[in-house]
Amino acid sequence: MILPITGLYIGLTIIIVIVLAVRIGIYRVKENISISHGGNVEVETRIRAHGNLTETAALTLLAIAVLEANGVGPIMLHGLGAAYILGRILHPIGLRHNNIKNPARAIGSLLSTLVMLIAGIYSIILSVLFLFGA
């Protein structure tokens, strides 16, 4: 089975993961921190930005793949995928150790959560319909 729409958003997510990881590495070298964050709040913030993405990516993209495999239309799939990618770009832009109220962080988090919720509920509905022969 080919899942080209999900594949697109997996590829974009991988690029974001790599960018966030490189940001950590570059800052660690600059600050001479080998492991963890070394008490440096900027390194810790960058680690959390990367971690927040990796904590949500697999399940979100899996849910989108399930939807695509079950014939959900491209408009819905691209809507979910684009909102997820936008959220995952905005979140680390707004993630600051000294400002919890940054709008980019809030919007990014909200978009990501909404995509997970919508994809999850839609997956449940499709599964229940299939199980009961609808």
C-alpha positions in Angstrom: 0.0 0.0 0.0 1.3 3.4 -0.9 0.5 6.3 1.4 1.8 9.4 -0.5 0.1 12.0 1.6 1.3 10.5 4.9 4.7 10.1 3.4 4.9 13.8 2.7 4.2 14.7 6.3 6.5 12.1 7.6 9.3 13.5 5.5 8.5 17.1 6.6 8.5 15.9 10.2 11.8 14.2 9.8 13.3 17.5 8.5 12.0 19.4 11.5 13.4 16.7 13.9 16.8 17.0 12.2 16.7 20.9 12.4 15.8 20.8 16.1 18.5 18.2 16.8 21.2 20.2 15.0 20.2 23.3 17.0 20.9 21.3 20.2 24.2 20.0 18.9 25.5 23.4 17.7 24.6 25.0 21.0 26.2 22.2 23.0 29.5 22.6 21.1 29.3 26.4 21.5 28.8 26.0 25.3 31.1 22.9 25.7 28.3 20.7 27.0 28.7 17.1 26.2 25.8 15.3 27.9 22.3 16.5 28.9 21.9 20.3 29.3 24.7 21.0 31.8 22.5 23.3 33.8 22.2 25.6 30.7 18.5 26.7 30.3 18.9 27.4 26.6 20.2 23.9 26.0 17.4 22.5 28.1 14.8 24.5 26.2 16.2 23.2 22.8 16.1 19.7 24.2 12.5 20.1 25.2 11.6 21.6 21.8 13.0 18.5 20.1 11.4 16.2 22.7 8.0 17.7 22.4 8.0 16.9 18.7 9.3 13.4 19.1 6.7 12.7 21.8 3.8 13.5 19.5 5.1 12.6 16.0 4.7 8.9 15.8 1.1 8.6 17.0 0.0 11.6 15.1 1.5 10.4 11.8 0.3 6.8 12.4 -3.2 8.1 12.9 -3.0 10.1 9.6 -1.7 6.9 7.9 -4.6 4.9 9.2 -7.0 7.5 7.9 -5.3 7.5 4.5 -5.3 3.7 4.4 -9.0 3.8 5.1 -9.8 6.1 2.2 -10.1 9.4 3.9 -10.0 12.2 1.2 -6.9 14.2 0.4 -8.4 17.5 1.6 -8.9 16.2 5.2 -5.5 14.5 5.1 -3.6 17.6 3.9 -5.6 19.7 6.3 -4.5 17.5 9.2 -0.9 17.2 7.9 -0.4 20.9 7.2 -1.9 21.9 10.6 0.4 19.4 12.3 3.5 20.7 10.5 2.6 24.3 11.2 2.1 23.5 14.8 5.4 21.7 15.1 7.2 24.7 13.5 5.5 27.3 15.6 5.9 25.5 18.9 9.7 25.5 19.1 9.8 29.1 17.8 7.6 30.1 20.8 9.2 27.8 23.4 11.2 30.1 25.7 12.3 29.3 29.2 11.5 32.8 30.4 8.1 33.3 28.6 5.4 30.7 28.9 2.8 33.0 27.2 4.5 33.2 23.8 1.6 33.0 21.2 3.7 30.8 18.8 4.1 28.2 21.6 0.4 28.2 22.4 -0.8 28.1 18.8 1.7 25.4 18.0 0.7 23.3 20.9 -3.0 23.8 20.2 -2.7 22.9 16.5 -0.7 19.8 17.3 -3.2 18.7 20.0 -6.2 19.4 17.7 -4.7 17.3 14.9 -4.1 14.4 17.3 -7.6 14.7 18.7 -9.3 14.9 15.3 -7.2 12.1 13.8 -7.7 9.9 16.8 -11.5 10.4 17.0 -11.8 9.9 13.2 -9.8 6.7 13.4 -12.1 5.4 16.2 -15.2 6.2 14.1 -13.8 4.5 11.0 -12.9 1.4 13.1 -16.3 1.2 14.8 -18.0 1.6 11.5 -15.9 -1.2 10.0 -16.4 -3.5 13.0 -20.2 -3.1 12.8 -20.4 -3.4 9.0 -21.5 0.1 8.3 
